[in-house]
Amino acid sequence: MLSNHLQNGIESDNLLWSRVPDSDDTSTDGVGLLSSPRDGGGGVDSLDYEVIENYAYREEQAHRGKLYVGYYVAVKWFFSLLIGIGTGLAAVFINLSVENFAGWKFALTFAIIQKSYFAGFIVYLVINLVLVFSSAYIITQFAPAAAGSGIPEIKGYLNGIDIPGTLLFRTLIGKIFGSIGSVGGGLALGKEGPLVHTGACIASLLGQGGSTKYHFNSRWPQLFKSDRDRRDLVTCGCAAGVAAAFRAPVGGVLFALEEVTSWWRSQLMWRVFFTSAIVAVVVRTAMGWCKSGICGHFGGGGFIIWDVSDGQDDYYFKELLPMAVIGVIGGLLGALFNQLTYYMTSWRRNYLHKKGNRVKIYEACIISCLTSAISFGLPLLRKCSPCPETVPDSGIECPRPPGMYGNYVNFYCKTDNEYNDLATIFFNTQDDAIRNLFSAKTMREFSAQSLLTFLAMFYTLAVVTFGTAVPAGQFVPGIMIGSTYGRLVGMFVVRFYKKLNIEEGTYALLGAASFLGGSMRMTVSLCVIMVEITNNLKLLPLIMLVLLVSKAVGDAFNEGLYEVQARLKGIPLLESRPKYHMRQMIAKEACQSQKVISLPRVIRVADVASILRSNKHNGFPVIDHTRSGETLVIGLVLRSHLLVLLQSKVDFQHSPLPCDPSARPIMHRFSEFAKPVSSKGLCIEDIHLTSDDLEMYIDLAPFLNPSPYVVPEDMSLTKVYNLFRQLGLRHLFVVPRPSRVIGLITRKDLLIEENGESSAVELQQSTSVRGRYSETATRTDAGRPLLDDLLG
């Protein structure tokens, strides 16, 4: 039965597809193949998100009943549960470690500076240096792919690009412990981007059953072998990472939808939402468990949430102008940040980091010492201010006790009733510094001079630090930069309008949103994240305003941060919109420079090995000859499938004649053709073939894809681009215009019930159409009854 289906499929394709040139034909008038990036191009490879409907696949599907389908769906939901639990626990561990390291560091430093500020500075610098050194050492020696935020790499993976090492077990370990060292060491970076990468790694490892290299694997979870299934799991992991980083489950779902994925469907939405909800439960449970104080300093700063619900209740129409100005400033500073980080990262990659891992560690340690000196030294140059009168029952204490969290840090002050406003934001963890900038009922806590000083220094440190050999997120540094100039604008608005109910912290929040919008160019997801982490829905219209303005301003100068970094790393992303000049091009023009290498249906093993060694193509058209001698395309075979056939040798045959697929059973399961995740898989150099093997033959018909996607050669390149990206393709045939049409598919032809019968709505429409056009159809030529048969 299956062999008949295969033969019918091949014969139908023979009727529809036009011929393609042989490999010896170098005419530029021949058709080409739109293929993905080659193995040798930049160390990246494309993923096979398209279902390869070869004979092995159809045979597997024929043996799967409804019970297996139900089991398959249930396992997907169970994996979503595991991804949420795993990502939530990883986030709890990272936050617990960072908060405790930072808490111990500041408590010890404050205790020592009571006797000697110089000794306190040495202790503060050494602790930061040790933490940053450990992070850089882990990255350079153990997990190089864990450097940076990881979001450009994950975005590339979901776009169809496989970068070796991105989703390995050692990358996960390096991301977790490297983030603890870099964030705990006080560098101007965050842990939110690395948490997205962490969630993606957890999802990928669960999908492939663990890590075989480190003997941490199981056969039972290895159900999701295809890149298509792994893509869904990694999408759940990305959303879980954002949900864990910001305690924003809805924001995590929207982040995955808006920023990282290139393909989405409603079923995936449900699982992503479920995963984010599980993360929220895990994080909330951990925070409740730590309320008793058994987690050390964790809980004093805790997970990111800056409650501004007690801040400004309302706003005036006249405030919209300064709020729009905040959006413009955010767009300008965000675009400048993207450009500066591009130049810095480019210089590092081309010059500095080529000198070896030791230089990378030295660089991270030097930046750590510089950051420690600035954050400790600048507050010493700032005069202390007298404590203001605090509102009773507000929970604000001035000055705060040494080593405790809150506002009004007493640092190098002569009296106990003073505080250092620059130390309140500089000599502090980033989460607590943002909490101080967002805080309400702290009017005139910061001077304009201190805010300008902090803005200039921290902006510079963020630019210099981003791109070092440590895990680095840019969410929290962006929030700190934006909240600083936002608070400055708020101070101006308070003095200009002289309204007592205007809070500077509200403008700090809008500034944070504007900088993230101007740098990362996110809108919907970022808006929801900012609302969730501030617990103030009243500010939603204002956040939307500044995000729209900042994104529009930033787009006028350059691309978003992740797109810039992806381009710098050589990740060939297909963006959501094709380039404008593609409208003037056709498919044939895009592939004229390529040489199509086609394979015969039955090919000698020696020829297969020679072709695989002589080029890096990942897909090959397979041709066959009719009895009249006409050359026809019968499908597409992948390089990875050919390598599996060469390695197993079970499909070798002595005869050069085609065989009937039903004559002998397929010796391979469909899952055997799947490439290990984040791995290059098999190479032709790894396969040993004897002289007898090289004289054998392989019939490729059972292993090829008999129905790849095809476009005519004169199709607009814009339409080709949209088709290629939206379907997640790896290869796309470009062929001449077909000679004839064997049918037309309309919407009603796809409205088929599970029993194979047409739906009632389809039958009613079909009857009305047949009755309306029956008289006309009888008066047409011989080609028209074909359309009538289709409509009927």
C-alpha positions in Angstrom: 0.0 0.0 0.0 2.7 2.4 1.0 4.8 1.5 -2.0 1.9 2.3 -4.2 1.5 5.7 -2.6 5.2 6.3 -3.1 5.1 5.3 -6.7 2.0 7.4 -7.3 3.7 10.4 -5.7 6.7 10.0 -7.8 4.7 9.6 -11.0 2.6 12.7 -10.1 5.7 14.7 -9.5 7.1 13.5 -12.9 4.1 14.9 -14.6 4.3 18.3 -12.8 8.0 19.0 -12.5 10.0 20.2 -15.4 13.5 18.9 -16.0 16.6 20.4 -14.4 20.1 20.5 -15.9 22.6 17.7 -15.1 25.6 18.5 -12.9 27.8 18.8 -16.0 25.5 21.5 -17.5 26.9 24.9 -16.5 24.6 27.0 -18.6 23.4 30.1 -16.7 20.0 29.6 -18.2 19.4 26.5 -16.2 17.4 26.4 -13.0 19.1 26.8 -9.6 18.5 25.7 -6.1 17.8 28.1 -3.3 19.8 26.4 -0.5 20.7 27.3 3.0 24.1 28.4 4.3 26.8 25.9 3.6 28.7 24.0 6.3 31.7 26.1 5.6 30.0 29.4 5.9 30.7 30.9 9.2 30.5 27.7 11.2 26.7 27.6 11.0 24.3 25.1 9.4 20.6 25.2 8.6 17.9 23.2 10.3 15.3 21.0 8.7 12.0 22.4 10.0 10.2 20.9 6.9 8.8 17.4 7.4 10.7 15.0 5.1 7.9 12.8 3.9 10.0 10.0 2.6 9.1 6.3 2.6 10.5 5.7 6.2 8.4 8.6 7.5 5.2 7.4 5.8 5.8 3.8 7.0 6.1 5.1 10.6 3.0 7.2 10.3 1.0 4.3 8.9 1.8 2.2 12.1 0.8 5.0 14.5 -2.8 5.0 15.7 -4.8 7.5 17.7 -3.4 6.1 21.0 0.1 7.0 19.9 -1.0 10.5 18.9 -2.6 11.0 22.3 0.6 9.8 24.0 2.7 12.1 21.8 0.6 15.2 22.7 0.6 14.2 26.4 4.4 14.0 26.4 4.6 17.4 24.9 2.6 18.9 27.7 4.6 16.9 30.3 7.8 18.3 28.8 6.4 21.8 29.0 5.9 21.1 32.7 9.5 19.9 33.1 10.8 22.9 31.2 8.9 25.3 33.5 10.1 23.5 36.7 13.7 23.3 35.5 14.0 26.9 34.3 12.3 28.1 37.5 14.7 26.2 39.7 17.7 27.4 37.7 16.5 31.0 38.1 16.0 30.5 41.8 19.5 29.1 42.1 21.1 32.0 40.1 19.2 34.6 42.1 19.9 33.0 45.4 23.6 32.8 44.7 23.8 36.4 43.3 21.9 37.9 46.1 24.0 36.1 48.7 27.3 36.9 47.1 26.3 40.5 46.8 24.9 40.7 50.3 28.0 39.2 51.9 30.2 41.4 49.8 28.4 44.7 50.8 27.9 43.6 54.5 31.6 42.8 54.8 32.7 46.0 53.0 30.5 48.2 55.1 31.8 46.5 58.3 35.4 47.1 57.2 35.0 50.7 56.1 33.9 51.6 59.6 37.6 51.3 60.4 39.4 51.9 57.1 38.0 52.9 53.7 41.1 51.8 51.9 40.9 48.3 53.4 37.2 48.2 52.6 38.0 49.1 49.0 40.6 46.3 48.7 38.2 43.8 50.1 35.4 45.0 47.7 37.8 44.9 44.7 39.2 41.5 45.5 35.7 39.9 45.9 34.5 41.3 42.6 37.7 40.3 40.9 37.5 36.7 42.1 33.9 36.4 41.0 34.5 37.9 37.6 37.7 35.8 37.1 35.8 32.6 37.9 33.1 33.6 35.4 35.6 34.4 32.6 37.6 31.2 33.3 34.5 29.0 33.1 33.5 30.6 29.8 36.9 30.5 28.1 38.0 27.1 29.3 34.8 25.1 29.5 31.9 26.7 27.7 32.8 29.4 25.0 29.2 29.3 23.6 27.9 30.6 27.0 29.5 34.1 26.5 27.1 37.0 25.9 23.4 37.0 26.3 22.7 34.1 24.0 19.5 35.7 22.7 20.9 36.3 19.1 22.0 32.6 19.0 18.6 31.4 20.2 16.8 33.8 17.8 18.9 32.3 15.0 18.1 28.8 16.0 14.4 29.5 15.9 14.9 31.2 12.6 16.3 28.0 11.2 20.1 28.3 11.9 22.0 25.7 14.0 25.1 27.1 15.6 27.3 24.3 17.1 27.6 24.4 20.9 24.7 26.8 21.5 22.4 24.3 23.3 24.8 21.8 24.9 24.9 20.7 28.5 28.2 22.4 29.2 26.8 25.6 27.7 24.0 25.4 30.3 26.4 24.9 33.1 28.6 27.7 31.9 25.6 30.0 31.6 24.4 29.3 35.1 27.7 29.6 37.0 29.1 32.2 34.7 26.1 34.5 35.3 26.5 34.1 39.0 30.1 35.3 38.8 29.6 38.2 36.4 26.5 39.6 38.0 27.6 38.9 41.5 31.0 40.6 40.6 29.2 43.9 40.0 29.8 44.2 36.3 27.5 46.5 34.3 25.4 43.6 32.9 22.4 41.5 33.9 21.3 37.9 34.2 18.0 38.2 32.2 19.4 37.4 28.7 21.4 34.5 30.0 18.3 33.1 31.7 16.6 33.0 28.3 19.5 31.0 27.0 19.4 28.8 30.1 15.7 28.0 29.5 16.4 27.2 25.9 19.3 24.8 26.9 17.1 23.1 29.4 14.3 22.6 26.9 16.7 21.2 24.3 18.4 18.8 26.7 15.1 17.5 27.8 14.0 17.0 24.2 17.1 14.9 23.4 17.2 13.0 26.6 20.2 14.7 28.2 23.9 14.7 27.3 25.6 11.6 26.0 29.1 13.1 26.4 28.7 13.5 30.1 26.7 10.2 30.5 23.7 12.1 31.7 21.1 10.8 29.3 18.0 8.6 29.1 16.4 6.8 26.2 12.8 7.4 27.4 12.6 11.2 26.7 14.1 10.8 23.2 10.8 11.2 21.5 11.4 14.5 19.8 14.1 13.8 17.3 13.1 16.2 14.6 14.2 19.9 14.4 10.6 20.8 14.2 9.7 19.4 17.6 12.9 20.7 19.2 12.0 24.2 17.9 8.7 24.1 19.9 10.5 23.0 23.0 13.2 25.7 22.7 10.4 28.3 22.2 8.9 27.2 25.5 12.3 27.5 27.1 12.8 31.1 25.9 9.4 32.2 27.3 10.2 30.4 30.6 13.5 32.3 30.8 11.9 35.7 30.6 9.1 34.6 32.9 11.7 33.5 35.5 13.9 36.6 35.0 11.2 39.2 35.5 8.4 37.2 37.2 6.4 38.2 34.2 4.7 35.1 32.7 2.6 36.9 30.2 5.6 39.0 29.2 7.5 35.8 28.6 4.9 34.5 26.2 4.8 37.8 24.3 8.7 38.0 24.2 8.9 34.6 22.6 6.2 35.6 20.1 7.5 39.1 19.2 11.3 38.8 19.5 12.7 35.3 19.1 10.4 33.1 17.1 9.9 33.2 13.3 7.1 30.7 13.3 4.1 30.4 15.6 0.8 28.6 15.9 -2.1 28.4 18.4 -1.2 25.0 19.8 2.3 26.3 20.6 0.8 29.3 22.3 -1.0 27.1 24.8 2.1 25.2 25.8 4.2 28.3 26.0 1.6 29.9 28.3 1.5 26.8 30.4 5.3 26.7 30.8 5.4 30.4 31.8 2.7 29.8 34.4 4.6 26.8 35.9 7.7 29.1 36.2 5.7 31.7 38.0 4.4 29.1 40.5 8.0 27.7 41.1 9.4 31.1 41.7 6.6 32.2 44.0 7.0 29.0 45.9 10.7 29.5 46.3 10.2 33.1 47.5 7.6 32.0 50.1 10.0 29.3 51.3 12.8 31.8 51.8 10.7 34.3 53.8 11.7 32.6 57.0 15.3 33.7 56.4 16.8 30.3 55.6 18.1 31.6 52.2 20.4 34.2 53.6 20.3 37.6 51.8 17.9 36.2 49.2 14.5 37.9 49.6 16.0 41.2 50.7 16.5 42.1 47.1 15.0 38.9 45.6 13.6 38.5 42.2 13.1 41.6 40.0 9.9 43.4 40.9 9.8 47.1 41.5 6.5 47.8 43.0 5.4 51.4 42.1 1.7 50.9 42.8 2.0 53.5 45.6 3.4 56.1 43.3 1.7 58.6 41.0 -2.0 57.9 40.6 -2.8 60.1 37.7 -1.2 62.3 35.1 -2.0 65.6 33.3 -2.3 66.2 29.6 0.6 68.7 29.8 2.9 65.9 31.0 2.6 64.1 27.7 5.2 66.5 26.1 8.0 65.7 28.6 7.1 62.0 28.4 7.4 62.1 24.6 10.8 63.8 25.1 11.8 60.8 27.3 10.9 58.6 24.3 13.1 60.7 22.0 16.0 60.5 24.4 15.6 56.8 24.7 15.6 56.3 21.0 18.7 58.4 20.5 20.7 56.8 23.4 19.5 53.3 22.5 20.6 53.7 18.9 23.9 55.1 20.0 24.3 52.2 22.4 23.7 49.7 19.7 26.3 51.4 17.4 28.9 51.7 20.1 28.6 48.1 21.2 28.8 47.1 17.6 32.1 48.9 17.2 33.5 47.6 20.5 32.5 44.0 19.8 33.8 44.2 16.3 37.2 45.4 17.6 37.3 42.6 20.2 36.5 39.9 17.6 38.9 41.2 15.0 41.9 42.1 17.2 41.8 41.5 21.0 40.1 38.1 21.3 42.3 36.6 18.5 45.2 36.7 21.0 43.8 33.8 23.0 41.8 32.9 26.0 44.3 34.4 28.4 43.7 37.9 26.9 39.9 37.4 27.4 40.4 36.7 31.1 42.7 39.6 31.5 40.2 41.9 29.8 37.4 40.8 32.1 39.5 41.2 35.2 40.7 44.7 34.1 37.0 45.8 33.5 36.1 44.4 36.9 38.8 46.4 38.6 37.7 49.5 36.7 34.1 49.0 37.6 35.0 48.4 41.3 37.1 51.5 41.4 34.4 53.7 39.9 31.6 52.4 42.0 33.6 52.7 45.2 35.6 55.8 44.4 33.1 58.2 42.8 30.8 58.3 45.9 33.8 59.3 48.0 34.1 62.5 45.9 30.5 63.4 46.5 29.4 65.4 49.5 26.8 63.8 51.8 23.3 65.3 52.1 21.2 65.6 55.3 18.4 63.1 55.6 15.0 64.4 54.7 12.0 64.0 56.9 10.6 60.6 56.1 6.9 59.7 56.0 5.8 57.6 58.9 4.9 54.0 58.1 6.5 54.3 54.7 9.2 51.7 55.4 11.9 54.2 54.4 14.8 54.7 56.9 17.4 57.4 56.5 20.2 56.5 56.6 19.8 52.8 56.1 21.8 50.5 58.4 25.1 49.3 56.9 24.7 46.2 54.7 20.9 46.5 54.5 18.8 47.0 51.4 16.9 50.3 50.8 17.4 54.0 50.1 19.7 56.5 51.7 23.1 54.9 51.9 25.5 56.4 54.6 28.8 56.2 52.8 31.8 58.4 53.8 29.5 60.8 55.7 30.7 62.8 58.7 27.5 62.4 60.7 25.0 59.6 61.2 22.1 61.7 59.9 23.5 62.0 56.4 23.4 59.9 53.2 25.4 59.8 50.0 23.0 59.9 47.0 25.6 58.7 44.5 26.5 55.7 46.7 22.8 54.9 46.9 22.8 53.9 43.2 26.5 53.2 42.6 27.5 51.2 45.6 24.6 48.8 45.4 23.3 45.9 43.5 21.6 46.8 40.2 18.2 45.5 41.4 18.3 47.7 44.5 19.6 50.7 42.6 16.7 50.5 40.2 14.3 50.1 43.1 15.8 53.3 44.6 15.4 55.2 41.3 11.8 53.9 40.9 10.8 54.6 44.5 8.0 57.0 45.3 7.8 59.5 48.1 11.5 60.1 47.8 11.4 63.6 46.3 14.8 65.2 45.8 16.7 62.1 47.1 19.1 62.4 44.2 20.8 65.5 42.9 21.0 66.3 39.2 24.8 66.3 39.4 24.8 62.8 40.9 22.4 61.4 38.3 24.4 62.9 35.4 27.6 61.5 36.8 26.1 58.1 37.2 24.5 58.2 33.7 27.8 59.0 32.0 29.9 56.5 34.0 27.4 53.6 33.9 26.6 54.1 30.2 30.3 53.9 29.4 30.8 50.9 31.6 27.8 49.1 29.9 29.2 49.8 26.4 32.7 48.5 27.4 31.5 45.5 29.4 29.1 44.2 26.8 30.9 41.7 24.6 33.4 40.5 27.2 33.9 36.7 27.7 31.2 36.4 30.4 27.5 35.8 30.3 26.0 39.2 29.8 22.4 40.4 29.6 21.4 44.0 28.7 17.9 44.3 30.2 18.8 45.5 33.7 21.7 47.8 32.6 19.3 49.3 30.1 16.7 49.8 32.8 19.3 51.5 35.0 20.4 53.9 32.2 16.9 54.8 31.2 15.6 55.3 34.8 18.5 57.7 35.4 17.7 60.1 32.7 14.0 59.5 33.2 14.4 60.7 36.8 16.3 63.7 35.6 13.4 64.7 33.4 11.1 64.0 36.3 13.0 66.4 38.5 12.6 69.1 35.8 8.9 68.4 35.4 8.3 68.7 39.2 10.1 72.0 39.4 8.5 73.4 36.2 4.9 72.4 36.9 5.2 72.6 40.7 2.6 69.8 41.2 2.9 67.9 44.4 1.4 64.7 43.0 4.0 64.2 40.3 6.5 61.5 41.2 10.1 61.4 39.9 10.0 57.6 40.1 7.2 57.5 37.5 9.5 59.3 35.0 12.3 56.9 35.9 10.1 54.0 34.9 9.2 55.7 31.6 12.8 56.4 31.0 13.7 52.7 31.5 11.0 51.6 29.0 12.2 54.2 26.5 15.8 53.1 26.6 14.9 49.4 26.2 12.6 50.3 23.3 15.2 52.4 21.7 17.9 49.7 22.0 16.0 46.4 21.7 13.1 47.7 19.5 10.5 45.6 21.4 7.0 47.1 22.0 4.2 44.8 23.0 6.2 42.3 25.1 8.3 45.0 26.7 5.2 47.0 27.6 3.7 44.0 29.4 6.9 43.2 31.1 7.3 46.7 32.5 3.7 46.6 33.7 4.2 43.2 35.4 7.4 44.1 37.1 6.1 47.5 38.4 2.6 46.3 39.4 1.0 49.5 38.1 -1.5 49.1 35.3 -2.4 52.8 35.4 0.9 53.6 33.7 0.2 51.4 30.7 -0.8 54.2 28.3 2.3 56.2 29.2 4.6 53.2 28.7 3.0 52.5 25.3 3.6 56.2 24.3 7.3 56.2 25.2 7.9 52.8 23.6 6.3 53.9 20.3 8.3 57.1 20.2 11.7 55.5 21.2 11.3 52.6 18.7 10.5 55.1 15.9 13.5 57.2 16.7 15.8 54.2 17.0 14.7 52.7 13.8 15.7 55.8 12.0 19.3 55.1 12.8 20.0 51.4 12.9 18.7 47.9 13.8 17.8 46.5 17.2 20.5 45.3 19.6 20.0 41.6 18.9 19.9 42.0 15.1 23.1 44.1 15.2 24.8 41.4 17.4 23.5 38.6 15.2 24.9 40.3 12.1 28.2 40.8 13.8 28.4 37.1 14.8 27.7 36.0 11.2 24.2 34.6 12.0 22.3 34.9 8.7 18.8 35.8 10.1 15.9 36.1 7.8 14.0 39.1 9.1 10.2 39.4 9.0 10.3 41.6 6.0 12.3 41.2 2.8 14.6 43.9 1.5 13.0 46.5 -0.7 15.2 45.8 -3.7 13.9 42.2 -3.8 10.7 43.5 -5.3 12.7 44.1 -8.5 14.2 40.6 -8.6 12.9 37.1 -9.5 13.8 33.7 -8.2 16.0 32.8 -11.1 18.2 35.9 -10.6 18.8 35.0 -7.0 20.2 31.5 -7.8 22.1 32.1 -11.0 25.5 31.9 -9.3 24.8 28.5 -8.0 25.6 25.2 -9.7 23.0 22.5 -9.2 24.4 19.0 -8.4 21.8 16.4 -9.1 22.0 12.7 -8.3 20.5 9.8 -10.3 17.9 7.6 -8.5 20.3 4.6 -8.4 23.8 5.8 -7.8 27.1 4.1 -7.2 28.5 4.4 -3.6 31.8 5.7 -4.9 30.0 8.5 -6.7 28.1 9.5 -3.6 31.3 9.6 -1.5 33.0 11.7 -4.2 30.2 14.2 -4.5 30.0 14.6 -0.7 33.8 15.2 -0.4 33.9 17.7 -3.3 31.3 20.1 -2.1 29.4 21.3 0.9 25.8 21.3 -0.5 23.2 20.1 2.0 20.5 19.1 -0.5 20.6 17.4 -3.9 17.9 17.0 -6.5 17.3 13.4 -7.5 16.6 12.7 -11.2 15.2 9.7 -13.1 14.7 8.9 -16.7 11.5 8.0 -18.4 11.3 5.3 -21.1 11.5 8.1 -23.7 14.8 9.3 -22.2 13.4 12.4 -20.7 15.1 13.6 -17.5 12.7 14.3 -14.6 13.1 15.4 -11.0 11.6 12.9 -8.5 12.6 14.5 -5.2 15.3 16.0 -2.9 17.7 14.0 -0.8 19.6 15.6 2.1 23.3 15.4 2.7 22.7 14.1 6.3 20.5 11.3 5.0 23.2 10.2 2.5 25.7 10.1 5.3 23.5 7.9 7.4 23.0 5.5 4.4 26.8 5.4 3.8 27.5 4.7 7.5 24.9 1.9 8.0 25.6 0.2 4.6 22.4 -1.9 5.0 20.8 -0.4 1.9 23.7 -1.1 -0.5 22.8 -3.3 -3.5 24.7 -5.0 -6.2 22.3 -4.2 -9.0 22.2 -0.8 -10.7 18.5 -1.1 -11.3 15.8 0.5 -9.3 14.1 -1.7 -6.7 10.5 -1.7 -5.5 10.3 -0.2 -2.0 7.8 -2.9 -1.0 10.1 -5.7 -2.1 12.3 -5.2 0.9 11.6 -3.5 4.2 13.2 -0.2 5.2 16.0 -0.9 7.6 15.9 2.6 9.1 13.6 4.4 11.4 12.8 7.9 10.6 14.4 9.2 13.8 17.8 7.7 12.7 18.1 10.5 10.1 17.8 13.2 12.8 21.0 15.2 13.5 22.0 15.6 17.1 21.1 19.1 18.4 23.8 21.8 18.3 26.2 19.3 16.7 27.6 19.0 13.2 26.5 15.3 13.1 28.2 12.9 10.7 31.0 13.9 8.3 32.1 12.1 5.3 35.6 11.9 6.7 34.2 9.8 9.6 32.9 7.1 7.4 35.1 4.2 6.3 34.2 2.5 3.1 36.0 -0.5 1.7 36.7 -1.1 -2.0 33.8 -3.5 -2.2 31.5 -1.0 -0.6 32.5 1.6 -3.2 31.4 -0.7 -6.1 27.9 -1.1 -4.6 24.8 0.9 -5.5 22.1 2.8 -3.5 18.5 3.3 -4.6 17.6 6.8 -3.3 13.9 6.7 -3.9 12.8 5.4 -0.5 14.9 8.1 1.3 14.2 11.2 -0.7 11.5 13.8 -0.1 9.2 13.3 -3.1 7.3 16.5 -2.6 9.6 19.5 -1.8 8.4 23.0 -2.3 8.7 24.4 -5.8 8.4 27.9 -7.2 8.5 29.1 -10.9 11.6 30.8 -12.0 9.9 34.1 -12.6 8.2 34.4 -9.2 9.0 37.6 -7.4 11.9 37.2 -4.9 9.7 38.9 -2.3 7.1 36.1 -2.5 9.9 33.5 -2.5 11.4 35.2 0.7 8.0 35.1 2.5 7.3 31.5 1.5 10.8 30.4 2.6 10.7 32.1 5.9 7.1 31.5 7.0 7.3 27.8 6.2 10.7 27.4 7.8 12.3 25.9 4.7 15.8 24.8 4.1 15.7 24.2 0.3 13.4 25.5 -2.4 13.4 24.3 -6.0 13.3 26.9 -8.8 11.9 25.4 -12.0 10.7 26.6 -15.4 7.0 27.2 -16.0 5.1 23.9 -15.9 3.7 22.7 -19.2 0.2 21.9 -17.9 -2.1 22.0 -14.8 -3.6 18.8 -13.4 -5.9 20.5 -10.9 -6.7 23.5 -8.7 -6.9 23.4 -4.9 -9.4 25.8 -3.3 -10.4 26.3 0.3 -13.3 23.9 0.1 -11.0 21.1 -1.1 -9.2 21.3 2.3 -12.4 21.1 4.4 -12.3 17.4 4.9 -13.6 15.5 7.9 -11.6 12.8 9.7 -13.6 10.0 7.9 -12.5 11.4 4.6 -15.9 12.9 3.7 -16.5 16.5 2.9 -18.1 18.7 5.5 -21.7 19.8 5.3 -20.7 23.4 4.6 -18.5 22.2 1.8 -21.2 20.0 0.3 -23.7 22.9 0.3 -21.2 25.2 -1.3 -20.2 22.6 -3.9 -23.9 22.0 -4.8 -24.6 25.7 -5.3 -21.5 26.2 -7.4 -22.2 23.1 -9.5 -25.7 24.2 -10.2 -24.7 27.7 -11.1 -22.0 26.8 -13.5 -23.3 23.5 -14.9 -24.8 25.1 -18.0 -21.7 27.1 -18.7 -19.3 24.2 -18.2 -21.0 22.2 -21.0 -20.3 24.9 -23.6 -16.5 25.1 -22.8 -13.6 23.3 -24.4 -12.1 20.0 -23.3 -9.9 21.7 -20.7 -12.7 23.2 -18.7 -14.4 19.9 -17.4 -11.3 19.5 -15.3 -12.2 22.6 -13.3 -15.9 21.4 -13.1 -14.7 18.1 -11.7 -12.6 19.9 -9.1 -15.5 22.1 -8.1 -17.8 19.2 -7.9 
